[in-house]
């Protein structure tokens, strides 16, 4: 299946335009920023090469408008869109992109992360150079 991979321009952990996993898999991806029209770039790619699916990593960085554009991709073009990202920031506040995704998603599946203590991780942590 042909899948379009997208990731936030803000995320450079694996290099700009790369999605990486904890088990070492990685792949090139198109990048999005707050001014990216998701409907337009996905539609253009679909015209060039028929897409079966779109995967958006770091979806917490999507804007409200971009989430609605992704919903249009599903409803108008018929391409499934899967979004992966954090729900809340280190203070427990919803990211704007995550809030809109939670509100309008057709399906939600939590991917659990395990804390170093062995229980379910519920928060992320923000650290500076001193820990």
RASULJO-V570841 format. One record per residue. N is the residue number from 1. RES is the residue in one small letter. NEAR is the number of other ideal C-beta (glycine too) atoms within 8 Angstrom. Layout:
n=N res=RES near=NEAR
n=N res=RES near=NEAR
//
This chain:
n=1 res=x near=4
n=2 res=x near=8
n=3 res=x near=9
n=4 res=x near=12
n=5 res=x near=11
n=6 res=x near=13
n=7 res=x near=15
n=8 res=x near=11
n=9 res=x near=8
n=10 res=x near=7
n=11 res=x near=10
n=12 res=x near=6
n=13 res=x near=4
n=14 res=x near=8
n=15 res=x near=5
n=16 res=x near=6
n=17 res=x near=8
n=18 res=x near=11
n=19 res=x near=11
n=20 res=x near=8
n=21 res=x near=7
n=22 res=x near=3
n=23 res=x near=4
n=24 res=x near=6
n=25 res=x near=6
n=26 res=x near=8
n=27 res=x near=7
n=28 res=x near=5
n=29 res=x near=11
n=30 res=x near=10
n=31 res=x near=11
n=32 res=x near=14
n=33 res=x near=8
n=34 res=x near=6
n=35 res=x near=4
n=36 res=x near=9
n=37 res=x near=7
n=38 res=x near=13
n=39 res=x near=10
n=40 res=x near=7
n=41 res=x near=12
n=42 res=x near=15
n=43 res=x near=10
n=44 res=x near=8
n=45 res=x near=11
n=46 res=x near=12
n=47 res=x near=5
n=48 res=x near=5
n=49 res=x near=6
n=50 res=x near=5
n=51 res=x near=12
n=52 res=x near=8
n=53 res=x near=12
n=54 res=x near=14
n=55 res=x near=13
n=56 res=x near=15
n=57 res=x near=13
n=58 res=x near=11
n=59 res=x near=12
n=60 res=x near=10
n=61 res=x near=12
n=62 res=x near=18
n=63 res=x near=8
n=64 res=x near=9
n=65 res=x near=6
n=66 res=x near=13
n=67 res=x near=13
n=68 res=x near=10
n=69 res=x near=11
n=70 res=x near=16
n=71 res=x near=10
n=72 res=x near=10
n=73 res=x near=15
n=74 res=x near=12
n=75 res=x near=7
n=76 res=x near=6
n=77 res=x near=10
n=78 res=x near=5
n=79 res=x near=12
n=80 res=x near=7
n=81 res=x near=12
n=82 res=x near=8
n=83 res=x near=11
n=84 res=x near=9
n=85 res=x near=15
n=86 res=x near=8
n=87 res=x near=8
n=88 res=x near=11
n=89 res=x near=10
n=90 res=x near=7
n=91 res=x near=5
n=92 res=x near=6
n=93 res=x near=6
n=94 res=x near=9
n=95 res=x near=13
n=96 res=x near=9
n=97 res=x near=15
n=98 res=x near=14
n=99 res=x near=9
n=100 res=x near=12
n=101 res=x near=13
n=102 res=x near=9
n=103 res=x near=6
n=104 res=x near=7
n=105 res=x near=8
n=106 res=x near=3
n=107 res=x near=4
n=108 res=x near=5
n=109 res=x near=4
n=110 res=x near=4
n=111 res=x near=5
n=112 res=x near=6
n=113 res=x near=6
n=114 res=x near=7
n=115 res=x near=9
n=116 res=x near=3
n=117 res=x near=4
n=118 res=x near=5
n=119 res=x near=6
n=120 res=x near=7
n=121 res=x near=8
n=122 res=x near=4
n=123 res=x near=7
n=124 res=x near=7
n=125 res=x near=5
n=126 res=x near=6
n=127 res=x near=4
n=128 res=x near=5
n=129 res=x near=3
n=130 res=x near=3
n=131 res=x near=4
//
